[in-house]
């Protein structure tokens, strides 16, 4: 294990311990300060992000695969971008009226 990897692992253990000391409101507050884009998420979504972030952080730390956490953050940032654009949010939230038929499996499109 390199010094950088060992340092990251130690930091991950410390952060995991801190997360366990906070209640869900405290975790949400910390994440709102860390990720300002969460301000545009509805309250329920902010809480879901905090729960998913915590769980994914612990998974990433255990596996030493930080791309797992990075993917979660990218997905939630994209969700926030949709909430920040009222027209896009409305379009994506409306039921789909048209049926375009069955979708072929990816391997059939070659």
Biopython code that builds the backbone (N, CA, C, O; Angstrom):
import numpy as np
from Bio.PDB.StructureBuilder import StructureBuilder

atoms = [
    (1, "UNK", "N", (0.857, -1.174, 0.000)),
    (1, "UNK", "CA", (0.000, 0.000, 0.000)),
    (1, "UNK", "C", (0.900, 1.234, 0.000)),
    (1, "UNK", "O", (1.806, 1.356, 0.825)),
    (2, "UNK", "N", (0.637, 2.147, -0.939)),
    (2, "UNK", "CA", (1.431, 3.368, -1.003)),
    (2, "UNK", "C", (1.017, 4.313, 0.122)),
    (2, "UNK", "O", (-0.030, 4.142, 0.746)),
    (3, "UNK", "N", (1.854, 5.302, 0.362)),
    (3, "UNK", "CA", (1.539, 6.284, 1.411)),
    (3, "UNK", "C", (0.240, 7.011, 1.082)),
    (3, "UNK", "O", (-0.560, 7.284, 1.977)),
    (4, "UNK", "N", (0.023, 7.328, -0.195)),
    (4, "UNK", "CA", (-1.208, 8.011, -0.604)),
    (4, "UNK", "C", (-2.430, 7.151, -0.379)),
    (4, "UNK", "O", (-3.456, 7.628, 0.106)),
    (5, "UNK", "N", (-2.321, 5.873, -0.735)),
    (5, "UNK", "CA", (-3.435, 4.947, -0.542)),
    (5, "UNK", "C", (-3.704, 4.737, 0.933)),
    (5, "UNK", "O", (-4.858, 4.693, 1.356)),
    (6, "UNK", "N", (-2.649, 4.606, 1.716)),
    (6, "UNK", "CA", (-2.801, 4.423, 3.157)),
    (6, "UNK", "C", (-3.441, 5.664, 3.789)),
    (6, "UNK", "O", (-4.290, 5.549, 4.672)),
    (7, "UNK", "N", (-3.030, 6.841, 3.333)),
    (7, "UNK", "CA", (-3.615, 8.082, 3.840)),
    (7, "UNK", "C", (-5.093, 8.180, 3.491)),
    (7, "UNK", "O", (-5.906, 8.579, 4.325)),
    (8, "UNK", "N", (-5.443, 7.815, 2.254)),
    (8, "UNK", "CA", (-6.850, 7.854, 1.831)),
    (8, "UNK", "C", (-7.673, 6.854, 2.638)),
    (8, "UNK", "O", (-8.805, 7.152, 3.019)),
    (9, "UNK", "N", (-7.122, 5.679, 2.899)),
    (9, "UNK", "CA", (-7.838, 4.671, 3.685)),
    (9, "UNK", "C", (-8.061, 5.156, 5.113)),
    (9, "UNK", "O", (-9.128, 4.938, 5.687)),
    (10, "UNK", "N", (-7.062, 5.807, 5.680)),
    (10, "UNK", "CA", (-7.194, 6.350, 7.037)),
    (10, "UNK", "C", (-8.240, 7.448, 7.067)),
    (10, "UNK", "O", (-9.060, 7.505, 7.984)),
    (11, "UNK", "N", (-8.216, 8.322, 6.065)),
    (11, "UNK", "CA", (-9.206, 9.397, 5.984)),
    (11, "UNK", "C", (-10.614, 8.818, 5.831)),
    (11, "UNK", "O", (-11.565, 9.312, 6.438)),
    (12, "UNK", "N", (-10.737, 7.781, 5.028)),
    (12, "UNK", "CA", (-12.046, 7.142, 4.834)),
    (12, "UNK", "C", (-12.562, 6.554, 6.139)),
    (12, "UNK", "O", (-13.748, 6.680, 6.444)),
    (13, "UNK", "N", (-11.692, 5.915, 6.911)),
    (13, "UNK", "CA", (-12.113, 5.349, 8.207)),
    (13, "UNK", "C", (-12.552, 6.462, 9.151)),
    (13, "UNK", "O", (-13.551, 6.324, 9.858)),
    (14, "UNK", "N", (-11.810, 7.560, 9.163)),
    (14, "UNK", "CA", (-12.165, 8.687, 10.033)),
    (14, "UNK", "C", (-13.507, 9.296, 9.616)),
    (14, "UNK", "O", (-14.347, 9.604, 10.461)),
    (15, "UNK", "N", (-13.695, 9.465, 8.316)),
    (15, "UNK", "CA", (-14.960, 10.039, 7.853)),
    (15, "UNK", "C", (-16.123, 9.093, 8.156)),
    (15, "UNK", "O", (-17.198, 9.542, 8.554)),
    (16, "UNK", "N", (-15.919, 7.818, 7.975)),
    (16, "UNK", "CA", (-16.965, 6.846, 8.276)),
    (16, "UNK", "C", (-17.355, 6.939, 9.744)),
    (16, "UNK", "O", (-18.540, 6.891, 10.074)),
    (17, "UNK", "N", (-16.373, 7.072, 10.625)),
    (17, "UNK", "CA", (-16.654, 7.217, 12.059)),
    (17, "UNK", "C", (-17.435, 8.496, 12.333)),
    (17, "UNK", "O", (-18.363, 8.498, 13.142)),
    (18, "UNK", "N", (-17.060, 9.588, 11.658)),
    (18, "UNK", "CA", (-17.779, 10.854, 11.848)),
    (18, "UNK", "C", (-19.224, 10.736, 11.370)),
    (18, "UNK", "O", (-20.140, 11.232, 12.025)),
    (19, "UNK", "N", (-19.425, 10.082, 10.234)),
    (19, "UNK", "CA", (-20.778, 9.924, 9.712)),
    (19, "UNK", "C", (-21.653, 9.141, 10.696)),
    (19, "UNK", "O", (-22.838, 9.436, 10.853)),
    (20, "UNK", "N", (-21.065, 8.149, 11.349)),
    (20, "UNK", "CA", (-21.828, 7.344, 12.319)),
    (20, "UNK", "C", (-22.176, 8.144, 13.572)),
    (20, "UNK", "O", (-23.103, 7.781, 14.296)),
    (21, "UNK", "N", (-21.452, 9.216, 13.834)),
    (21, "UNK", "CA", (-21.733, 10.050, 15.004)),
    (21, "UNK", "C", (-22.870, 11.041, 14.752)),
    (21, "UNK", "O", (-23.463, 11.563, 15.695)),
    (22, "UNK", "N", (-23.173, 11.297, 13.473)),
    (22, "UNK", "CA", (-24.198, 12.277, 13.125)),
    (22, "UNK", "C", (-25.544, 11.595, 12.918)),
    (22, "UNK", "O", (-25.614, 10.439, 12.501)),
    (23, "UNK", "N", (-26.612, 12.331, 13.217)),
    (23, "UNK", "CA", (-27.932, 11.827, 12.844)),
    (23, "UNK", "C", (-28.175, 12.207, 11.383)),
    (23, "UNK", "O", (-27.347, 12.884, 10.773)),
    (24, "UNK", "N", (-29.299, 11.778, 10.825)),
    (24, "UNK", "CA", (-29.537, 12.024, 9.400)),
    (24, "UNK", "C", (-29.594, 13.517, 9.076)),
    (24, "UNK", "O", (-29.157, 13.934, 8.004)),
    (25, "UNK", "N", (-30.129, 14.325, 9.998)),
    (25, "UNK", "CA", (-30.174, 15.777, 9.761)),
    (25, "UNK", "C", (-28.761, 16.351, 9.715)),
    (25, "UNK", "O", (-28.480, 17.229, 8.899)),
    (26, "UNK", "N", (-27.871, 15.868, 10.577)),
    (26, "UNK", "CA", (-26.485, 16.339, 10.586)),
    (26, "UNK", "C", (-25.746, 15.962, 9.319)),
    (26, "UNK", "O", (-24.984, 16.761, 8.775)),
    (27, "UNK", "N", (-25.971, 14.745, 8.847)),
    (27, "UNK", "CA", (-25.332, 14.307, 7.602)),
    (27, "UNK", "C", (-25.833, 15.153, 6.438)),
    (27, "UNK", "O", (-25.049, 15.588, 5.595)),
    (28, "UNK", "N", (-27.144, 15.384, 6.395)),
    (28, "UNK", "CA", (-27.725, 16.207, 5.332)),
    (28, "UNK", "C", (-27.119, 17.597, 5.349)),
    (28, "UNK", "O", (-26.791, 18.145, 4.296)),
    (29, "UNK", "N", (-26.967, 18.175, 6.537)),
    (29, "UNK", "CA", (-26.392, 19.523, 6.667)),
    (29, "UNK", "C", (-24.949, 19.559, 6.171)),
    (29, "UNK", "O", (-24.566, 20.483, 5.454)),
    (30, "UNK", "N", (-24.154, 18.574, 6.543)),
    (30, "UNK", "CA", (-22.759, 18.512, 6.097)),
    (30, "UNK", "C", (-22.693, 18.403, 4.576)),
    (30, "UNK", "O", (-21.886, 19.073, 3.931)),
    (31, "UNK", "N", (-23.545, 17.556, 4.014)),
    (31, "UNK", "CA", (-23.533, 17.380, 2.562)),
    (31, "UNK", "C", (-24.029, 18.616, 1.832)),
    (31, "UNK", "O", (-23.561, 18.909, 0.732)),
    (32, "UNK", "N", (-24.968, 19.346, 2.425)),
    (32, "UNK", "CA", (-25.432, 20.595, 1.809)),
    (32, "UNK", "C", (-24.305, 21.616, 1.749)),
    (32, "UNK", "O", (-24.216, 22.387, 0.793)),
    (33, "UNK", "N", (-23.454, 21.627, 2.751)),
    (33, "UNK", "CA", (-22.301, 22.538, 2.738)),
    (33, "UNK", "C", (-21.248, 22.080, 1.739)),
    (33, "UNK", "O", (-20.590, 22.902, 1.101)),
    (34, "UNK", "N", (-21.090, 20.773, 1.606)),
    (34, "UNK", "CA", (-20.083, 20.215, 0.708)),
    (34, "UNK", "C", (-20.510, 20.295, -0.754)),
    (34, "UNK", "O", (-19.690, 20.561, -1.634)),
    (35, "UNK", "N", (-21.791, 20.065, -1.007)),
    (35, "UNK", "CA", (-22.336, 20.053, -2.360)),
    (35, "UNK", "C", (-23.446, 21.101, -2.453)),
    (35, "UNK", "O", (-24.612, 20.774, -2.236)),
    (36, "UNK", "N", (-23.106, 22.357, -2.774)),
    (36, "UNK", "CA", (-24.106, 23.436, -2.794)),
    (36, "UNK", "C", (-25.274, 23.179, -3.743)),
    (36, "UNK", "O", (-26.359, 23.723, -3.542)),
    (37, "UNK", "N", (-25.068, 22.364, -4.765)),
    (37, "UNK", "CA", (-26.141, 22.081, -5.715)),
    (37, "UNK", "C", (-27.304, 21.333, -5.075)),
    (37, "UNK", "O", (-28.377, 21.246, -5.672)),
    (38, "UNK", "N", (-27.116, 20.790, -3.870)),
    (38, "UNK", "CA", (-28.238, 20.102, -3.205)),
    (38, "UNK", "C", (-29.335, 21.082, -2.812)),
    (38, "UNK", "O", (-30.456, 20.666, -2.518)),
    (39, "UNK", "N", (-29.029, 22.383, -2.801)),
    (39, "UNK", "CA", (-30.049, 23.384, -2.467)),
    (39, "UNK", "C", (-31.261, 23.323, -3.395)),
    (39, "UNK", "O", (-32.368, 23.663, -2.976)),
    (40, "UNK", "N", (-31.077, 22.900, -4.633)),
    (40, "UNK", "CA", (-32.205, 22.863, -5.571)),
    (40, "UNK", "C", (-33.002, 21.570, -5.481)),
    (40, "UNK", "O", (-34.055, 21.443, -6.107)),
    (41, "UNK", "N", (-32.511, 20.616, -4.710)),
    (41, "UNK", "CA", (-33.265, 19.375, -4.526)),
    (41, "UNK", "C", (-34.388, 19.603, -3.520)),
    (41, "UNK", "O", (-34.202, 20.327, -2.542)),
    (42, "UNK", "N", (-35.548, 18.997, -3.745)),
    (42, "UNK", "CA", (-36.589, 19.047, -2.719)),
    (42, "UNK", "C", (-36.076, 18.374, -1.439)),
    (42, "UNK", "O", (-35.191, 17.520, -1.496)),
    (43, "UNK", "N", (-36.627, 18.758, -0.304)),
    (43, "UNK", "CA", (-36.163, 18.251, 0.995)),
    (43, "UNK", "C", (-36.083, 16.726, 1.025)),
    (43, "UNK", "O", (-35.090, 16.169, 1.491)),
    (44, "UNK", "N", (-37.106, 16.059, 0.541)),
    (44, "UNK", "CA", (-37.102, 14.588, 0.548)),
    (44, "UNK", "C", (-35.940, 14.026, -0.263)),
    (44, "UNK", "O", (-35.321, 13.035, 0.125)),
    (45, "UNK", "N", (-35.649, 14.666, -1.390)),
    (45, "UNK", "CA", (-34.538, 14.223, -2.235)),
    (45, "UNK", "C", (-33.191, 14.472, -1.555)),
    (45, "UNK", "O", (-32.270, 13.668, -1.694)),
    (46, "UNK", "N", (-33.071, 15.581, -0.821)),
    (46, "UNK", "CA", (-31.818, 15.851, -0.085)),
    (46, "UNK", "C", (-31.568, 14.748, 0.941)),
    (46, "UNK", "O", (-30.436, 14.299, 1.118)),
    (47, "UNK", "N", (-32.621, 14.323, 1.605)),
    (47, "UNK", "CA", (-32.477, 13.242, 2.589)),
    (47, "UNK", "C", (-32.105, 11.924, 1.909)),
    (47, "UNK", "O", (-31.289, 11.161, 2.424)),
    (48, "UNK", "N", (-32.710, 11.665, 0.750)),
    (48, "UNK", "CA", (-32.366, 10.445, 0.001)),
    (48, "UNK", "C", (-30.908, 10.487, -0.452)),
    (48, "UNK", "O", (-30.204, 9.478, -0.402)),
    (49, "UNK", "N", (-30.459, 11.672, -0.897)),
    (49, "UNK", "CA", (-29.059, 11.813, -1.299)),
    (49, "UNK", "C", (-28.141, 11.524, -0.119)),
    (49, "UNK", "O", (-27.148, 10.813, -0.272)),
    (50, "UNK", "N", (-28.457, 12.064, 1.054)),
    (50, "UNK", "CA", (-27.625, 11.843, 2.242)),
    (50, "UNK", "C", (-27.550, 10.363, 2.585)),
    (50, "UNK", "O", (-26.477, 9.850, 2.903)),
    (51, "UNK", "N", (-28.679, 9.681, 2.522)),
    (51, "UNK", "CA", (-28.707, 8.243, 2.823)),
    (51, "UNK", "C", (-27.881, 7.464, 1.807)),
    (51, "UNK", "O", (-27.075, 6.609, 2.173)),
    (52, "UNK", "N", (-28.086, 7.767, 0.534)),
    (52, "UNK", "CA", (-27.358, 7.051, -0.515)),
    (52, "UNK", "C", (-25.865, 7.377, -0.479)),
    (52, "UNK", "O", (-25.031, 6.492, -0.672)),
    (53, "UNK", "N", (-25.527, 8.639, -0.232)),
    (53, "UNK", "CA", (-24.124, 9.029, -0.134)),
    (53, "UNK", "C", (-23.428, 8.252, 0.980)),
    (53, "UNK", "O", (-22.341, 7.709, 0.781)),
    (54, "UNK", "N", (-24.059, 8.200, 2.152)),
    (54, "UNK", "CA", (-23.462, 7.518, 3.299)),
    (54, "UNK", "C", (-23.231, 6.039, 2.998)),
    (54, "UNK", "O", (-22.155, 5.496, 3.250)),
    (55, "UNK", "N", (-24.256, 5.411, 2.460)),
    (55, "UNK", "CA", (-24.138, 3.976, 2.148)),
    (55, "UNK", "C", (-23.075, 3.730, 1.081)),
    (55, "UNK", "O", (-22.261, 2.815, 1.203)),
    (56, "UNK", "N", (-23.090, 4.551, 0.040)),
    (56, "UNK", "CA", (-22.121, 4.384, -1.041)),
    (56, "UNK", "C", (-20.706, 4.704, -0.573)),
    (56, "UNK", "O", (-19.749, 4.054, -0.994)),
    (57, "UNK", "N", (-20.570, 5.702, 0.292)),
    (57, "UNK", "CA", (-19.250, 6.023, 0.842)),
    (57, "UNK", "C", (-18.682, 4.817, 1.569)),
    (57, "UNK", "O", (-17.519, 4.463, 1.373)),
    (58, "UNK", "N", (-19.488, 4.187, 2.403)),
    (58, "UNK", "CA", (-19.018, 3.023, 3.156)),
    (58, "UNK", "C", (-18.650, 1.876, 2.217)),
    (58, "UNK", "O", (-17.660, 1.180, 2.443)),
    (59, "UNK", "N", (-19.439, 1.680, 1.173)),
    (59, "UNK", "CA", (-19.129, 0.638, 0.189)),
    (59, "UNK", "C", (-17.818, 0.945, -0.513)),
    (59, "UNK", "O", (-16.961, 0.071, -0.640)),
    (60, "UNK", "N", (-17.655, 2.187, -0.973)),
    (60, "UNK", "CA", (-16.435, 2.581, -1.670)),
    (60, "UNK", "C", (-15.204, 2.430, -0.774)),
    (60, "UNK", "O", (-14.147, 1.987, -1.224)),
    (61, "UNK", "N", (-15.356, 2.805, 0.498)),
    (61, "UNK", "CA", (-14.231, 2.690, 1.433)),
    (61, "UNK", "C", (-13.850, 1.230, 1.647)),
    (61, "UNK", "O", (-12.669, 0.883, 1.659)),
    (62, "UNK", "N", (-14.847, 0.389, 1.814)),
    (62, "UNK", "CA", (-14.568, -1.041, 2.034)),
    (62, "UNK", "C", (-13.905, -1.672, 0.820)),
    (62, "UNK", "O", (-12.991, -2.485, 0.960)),
    (63, "UNK", "N", (-14.361, -1.302, -0.367)),
    (63, "UNK", "CA", (-13.835, -1.894, -1.597)),
    (63, "UNK", "C", (-12.611, -1.162, -2.143)),
    (63, "UNK", "O", (-11.930, -1.653, -3.043)),
    (64, "UNK", "N", (-12.337, 0.041, -1.575)),
    (64, "UNK", "CA", (-11.294, 0.912, -2.098)),
    (64, "UNK", "C", (-11.513, 1.177, -3.581)),
    (64, "UNK", "O", (-10.582, 1.152, -4.385)),
    (65, "UNK", "N", (-12.776, 1.433, -3.917)),
    (65, "UNK", "CA", (-13.197, 1.732, -5.286)),
    (65, "UNK", "C", (-14.001, 3.019, -5.251)),
    (65, "UNK", "O", (-15.228, 2.996, -5.152)),
    (66, "UNK", "N", (-13.298, 4.142, -5.332)),
    (66, "UNK", "CA", (-13.923, 5.445, -5.177)),
    (66, "UNK", "C", (-14.760, 5.851, -6.370)),
    (66, "UNK", "O", (-15.540, 6.801, -6.290)),
    (67, "UNK", "N", (-14.606, 5.136, -7.485)),
    (67, "UNK", "CA", (-15.444, 5.417, -8.649)),
    (67, "UNK", "C", (-16.920, 5.156, -8.332)),
    (67, "UNK", "O", (-17.799, 5.766, -8.940)),
    (68, "UNK", "N", (-17.192, 4.263, -7.393)),
    (68, "UNK", "CA", (-18.566, 3.975, -6.981)),
    (68, "UNK", "C", (-19.189, 5.237, -6.377)),
    (68, "UNK", "O", (-20.324, 5.588, -6.701)),
    (69, "UNK", "N", (-18.456, 5.908, -5.513)),
    (69, "UNK", "CA", (-18.946, 7.137, -4.892)),
    (69, "UNK", "C", (-19.023, 8.266, -5.915)),
    (69, "UNK", "O", (-19.974, 9.048, -5.911)),
    (70, "UNK", "N", (-18.033, 8.350, -6.781)),
    (70, "UNK", "CA", (-18.032, 9.393, -7.811)),
    (70, "UNK", "C", (-19.256, 9.264, -8.715)),
    (70, "UNK", "O", (-19.841, 10.275, -9.103)),
    (71, "UNK", "N", (-19.649, 8.042, -9.055)),
    (71, "UNK", "CA", (-20.821, 7.814, -9.893)),
    (71, "UNK", "C", (-22.095, 8.282, -9.186)),
    (71, "UNK", "O", (-22.956, 8.906, -9.806)),
    (72, "UNK", "N", (-22.212, 7.985, -7.900)),
    (72, "UNK", "CA", (-23.378, 8.420, -7.130)),
    (72, "UNK", "C", (-23.467, 9.947, -7.119)),
    (72, "UNK", "O", (-24.547, 10.510, -7.298)),
    (73, "UNK", "N", (-22.346, 10.606, -6.912)),
    (73, "UNK", "CA", (-22.340, 12.074, -6.888)),
    (73, "UNK", "C", (-22.712, 12.633, -8.254)),
    (73, "UNK", "O", (-23.477, 13.594, -8.332)),
    (74, "UNK", "N", (-22.184, 12.051, -9.341)),
    (74, "UNK", "CA", (-22.537, 12.511, -10.697)),
    (74, "UNK", "C", (-24.041, 12.374, -10.943)),
    (74, "UNK", "O", (-24.672, 13.279, -11.488)),
    (75, "UNK", "N", (-24.603, 11.245, -10.539)),
    (75, "UNK", "CA", (-26.028, 11.007, -10.770)),
    (75, "UNK", "C", (-26.894, 11.996, -9.992)),
    (75, "UNK", "O", (-27.878, 12.512, -10.522)),
    (76, "UNK", "N", (-26.532, 12.258, -8.744)),
    (76, "UNK", "CA", (-27.318, 13.207, -7.951)),
    (76, "UNK", "C", (-27.133, 14.634, -8.448)),
    (76, "UNK", "O", (-28.074, 15.426, -8.395)),
    (77, "UNK", "N", (-25.943, 14.981, -8.929)),
    (77, "UNK", "CA", (-25.725, 16.312, -9.497)),
    (77, "UNK", "C", (-26.603, 16.488, -10.741)),
    (77, "UNK", "O", (-27.161, 17.564, -10.958)),
    (78, "UNK", "N", (-26.725, 15.446, -11.548)),
    (78, "UNK", "CA", (-27.597, 15.497, -12.726)),
    (78, "UNK", "C", (-29.057, 15.658, -12.303)),
    (78, "UNK", "O", (-29.812, 16.388, -12.944)),
    (79, "UNK", "N", (-29.452, 14.985, -11.237)),
    (79, "UNK", "CA", (-30.811, 15.133, -10.713)),
    (79, "UNK", "C", (-31.053, 16.571, -10.274)),
    (79, "UNK", "O", (-32.117, 17.133, -10.535)),
    (80, "UNK", "N", (-30.073, 17.164, -9.612)),
    (80, "UNK", "CA", (-30.194, 18.558, -9.182)),
    (80, "UNK", "C", (-30.318, 19.479, -10.394)),
    (80, "UNK", "O", (-31.084, 20.442, -10.362)),
    (81, "UNK", "N", (-29.576, 19.193, -11.456)),
    (81, "UNK", "CA", (-29.651, 20.020, -12.667)),
    (81, "UNK", "C", (-31.059, 19.968, -13.264)),
    (81, "UNK", "O", (-31.552, 20.976, -13.770)),
    (82, "UNK", "N", (-31.704, 18.815, -13.210)),
    (82, "UNK", "CA", (-33.081, 18.705, -13.704)),
    (82, "UNK", "C", (-34.014, 19.536, -12.835)),
    (82, "UNK", "O", (-34.874, 20.248, -13.355)),
    (83, "UNK", "N", (-33.854, 19.454, -11.522)),
    (83, "UNK", "CA", (-34.698, 20.239, -10.614)),
    (83, "UNK", "C", (-34.462, 21.746, -10.782)),
    (83, "UNK", "O", (-35.362, 22.544, -10.521)),
    (84, "UNK", "N", (-33.274, 22.132, -11.209)),
    (84, "UNK", "CA", (-32.954, 23.551, -11.381)),
    (84, "UNK", "C", (-33.579, 24.145, -12.646)),
    (84, "UNK", "O", (-33.652, 25.365, -12.792)),
    (85, "UNK", "N", (-34.024, 23.289, -13.547)),
    (85, "UNK", "CA", (-34.627, 23.747, -14.803)),
    (85, "UNK", "C", (-36.109, 23.350, -14.793)),
    (85, "UNK", "O", (-36.442, 22.205, -15.100)),
    (86, "UNK", "N", (-36.997, 24.285, -14.443)),
    (86, "UNK", "CA", (-38.419, 23.942, -14.313)),
    (86, "UNK", "C", (-39.031, 23.329, -15.575)),
    (86, "UNK", "O", (-39.854, 22.418, -15.479)),
    (87, "UNK", "N", (-38.639, 23.817, -16.754)),
    (87, "UNK", "CA", (-39.192, 23.269, -17.998)),
    (87, "UNK", "C", (-38.733, 21.825, -18.205)),
    (87, "UNK", "O", (-39.533, 20.956, -18.552)),
    (88, "UNK", "N", (-37.453, 21.579, -17.991)),
    (88, "UNK", "CA", (-36.930, 20.223, -18.132)),
    (88, "UNK", "C", (-37.561, 19.295, -17.096)),
    (88, "UNK", "O", (-37.934, 18.168, -17.421)),
    (89, "UNK", "N", (-37.679, 19.756, -15.866)),
    (89, "UNK", "CA", (-38.284, 18.939, -14.807)),
    (89, "UNK", "C", (-39.721, 18.580, -15.175)),
    (89, "UNK", "O", (-40.136, 17.433, -15.012)),
    (90, "UNK", "N", (-40.478, 19.552, -15.666)),
    (90, "UNK", "CA", (-41.870, 19.306, -16.049)),
    (90, "UNK", "C", (-41.928, 18.285, -17.189)),
    (90, "UNK", "O", (-42.731, 17.352, -17.155)),
    (91, "UNK", "N", (-41.073, 18.470, -18.193)),
    (91, "UNK", "CA", (-41.053, 17.553, -19.340)),
    (91, "UNK", "C", (-40.723, 16.128, -18.908)),
    (91, "UNK", "O", (-41.361, 15.175, -19.357)),
    (92, "UNK", "N", (-39.738, 15.986, -18.048)),
    (92, "UNK", "CA", (-39.322, 14.645, -17.621)),
    (92, "UNK", "C", (-40.269, 14.025, -16.596)),
    (92, "UNK", "O", (-40.222, 12.817, -16.363)),
    (93, "UNK", "N", (-41.126, 14.838, -15.985)),
    (93, "UNK", "CA", (-42.047, 14.338, -14.963)),
    (93, "UNK", "C", (-43.414, 13.969, -15.526)),
    (93, "UNK", "O", (-44.185, 13.259, -14.882)),
    (94, "UNK", "N", (-43.710, 14.450, -16.726)),
    (94, "UNK", "CA", (-45.012, 14.168, -17.327)),
    (94, "UNK", "C", (-45.064, 12.733, -17.830)),
    (94, "UNK", "O", (-44.047, 12.167, -18.232)),
    (95, "UNK", "N", (-46.262, 12.151, -17.803)),
    (95, "UNK", "CA", (-46.391, 10.794, -18.355)),
    (95, "UNK", "C", (-46.133, 10.802, -19.856)),
    (95, "UNK", "O", (-46.410, 11.791, -20.535)),
    (96, "UNK", "N", (-45.617, 9.727, -20.357)),
    (96, "UNK", "CA", (-45.350, 9.579, -21.778)),
    (96, "UNK", "C", (-46.632, 9.089, -22.434)),
    (96, "UNK", "O", (-47.180, 8.052, -22.059)),
    (97, "UNK", "N", (-47.095, 9.834, -23.400)),
    (97, "UNK", "CA", (-48.360, 9.505, -24.070)),
    (97, "UNK", "C", (-48.157, 8.575, -25.259)),
    (97, "UNK", "O", (-49.023, 7.754, -25.563)),
    (98, "UNK", "N", (-47.024, 8.699, -25.926)),
    (98, "UNK", "CA", (-46.792, 7.932, -27.141)),
    (98, "UNK", "C", (-46.120, 6.611, -26.841)),
    (98, "UNK", "O", (-45.247, 6.522, -25.977)),
    (99, "UNK", "N", (-46.537, 5.583, -27.566)),
    (99, "UNK", "CA", (-45.901, 4.273, -27.464)),
    (99, "UNK", "C", (-45.111, 4.068, -28.754)),
    (99, "UNK", "O", (-45.682, 3.980, -29.842)),
    (100, "UNK", "N", (-43.811, 3.994, -28.616)),
    (100, "UNK", "CA", (-42.946, 3.828, -29.782)),
    (100, "UNK", "C", (-42.634, 2.369, -30.062)),
    (100, "UNK", "O", (-41.754, 2.067, -30.868)),
    (101, "UNK", "N", (-43.335, 1.475, -29.415)),
    (101, "UNK", "CA", (-43.157, 0.048, -29.651)),
    (101, "UNK", "C", (-42.037, -0.543, -28.821)),
    (101, "UNK", "O", (-41.419, 0.130, -27.997)),
    (102, "UNK", "N", (-41.797, -1.809, -29.059)),
    (102, "UNK", "CA", (-40.763, -2.545, -28.316)),
    (102, "UNK", "C", (-39.375, -2.014, -28.655)),
    (102, "UNK", "O", (-39.123, -1.567, -29.774)),
    (103, "UNK", "N", (-38.503, -2.070, -27.697)),
    (103, "UNK", "CA", (-37.119, -1.656, -27.879)),
    (103, "UNK", "C", (-36.285, -2.908, -28.085)),
    (103, "UNK", "O", (-36.348, -3.850, -27.296)),
    (104, "UNK", "N", (-35.511, -2.906, -29.147)),
    (104, "UNK", "CA", (-34.660, -4.050, -29.419)),
    (104, "UNK", "C", (-33.519, -4.131, -28.419)),
    (104, "UNK", "O", (-33.020, -3.098, -27.973)),
    (105, "UNK", "N", (-33.099, -5.330, -28.060)),
    (105, "UNK", "CA", (-31.917, -5.454, -27.193)),
    (105, "UNK", "C", (-30.704, -4.859, -27.889)),
    (105, "UNK", "O", (-30.628, -4.881, -29.118)),
    (106, "UNK", "N", (-29.741, -4.322, -27.118)),
    (106, "UNK", "CA", (-28.569, -3.669, -27.731)),
    (106, "UNK", "C", (-27.851, -4.548, -28.748)),
    (106, "UNK", "O", (-27.410, -4.053, -29.785)),
    (107, "UNK", "N", (-27.727, -5.841, -28.469)),
    (107, "UNK", "CA", (-26.973, -6.709, -29.392)),
    (107, "UNK", "C", (-27.690, -6.876, -30.724)),
    (107, "UNK", "O", (-27.044, -7.241, -31.707)),
    (108, "UNK", "N", (-29.000, -6.627, -30.805)),
    (108, "UNK", "CA", (-29.755, -6.761, -32.046)),
    (108, "UNK", "C", (-29.575, -5.548, -32.958)),
    (108, "UNK", "O", (-29.958, -5.610, -34.127)),
    (109, "UNK", "N", (-29.014, -4.462, -32.468)),
    (109, "UNK", "CA", (-28.883, -3.235, -33.263)),
    (109, "UNK", "C", (-27.629, -3.191, -34.120)),
    (109, "UNK", "O", (-27.452, -2.234, -34.873)),
    (110, "UNK", "N", (-26.777, -4.156, -34.040)),
    (110, "UNK", "CA", (-25.512, -4.109, -34.782)),
    (110, "UNK", "C", (-25.691, -4.352, -36.223)),
    (110, "UNK", "O", (-24.717, -4.344, -36.976)),
]
sb = StructureBuilder()
sb.init_structure("model")
sb.init_model(0)
sb.init_chain("A")
sb.init_seg("    ")
for serial, (resi, resn, name, xyz) in enumerate(atoms, 1):
    if name == "N":
        sb.init_residue(resn, " ", resi, " ")
    sb.init_atom(name, np.array(xyz, "f"), 0.0, 1.0, " ", f" {name:<3s}", serial, name[0])
structure = sb.get_structure()
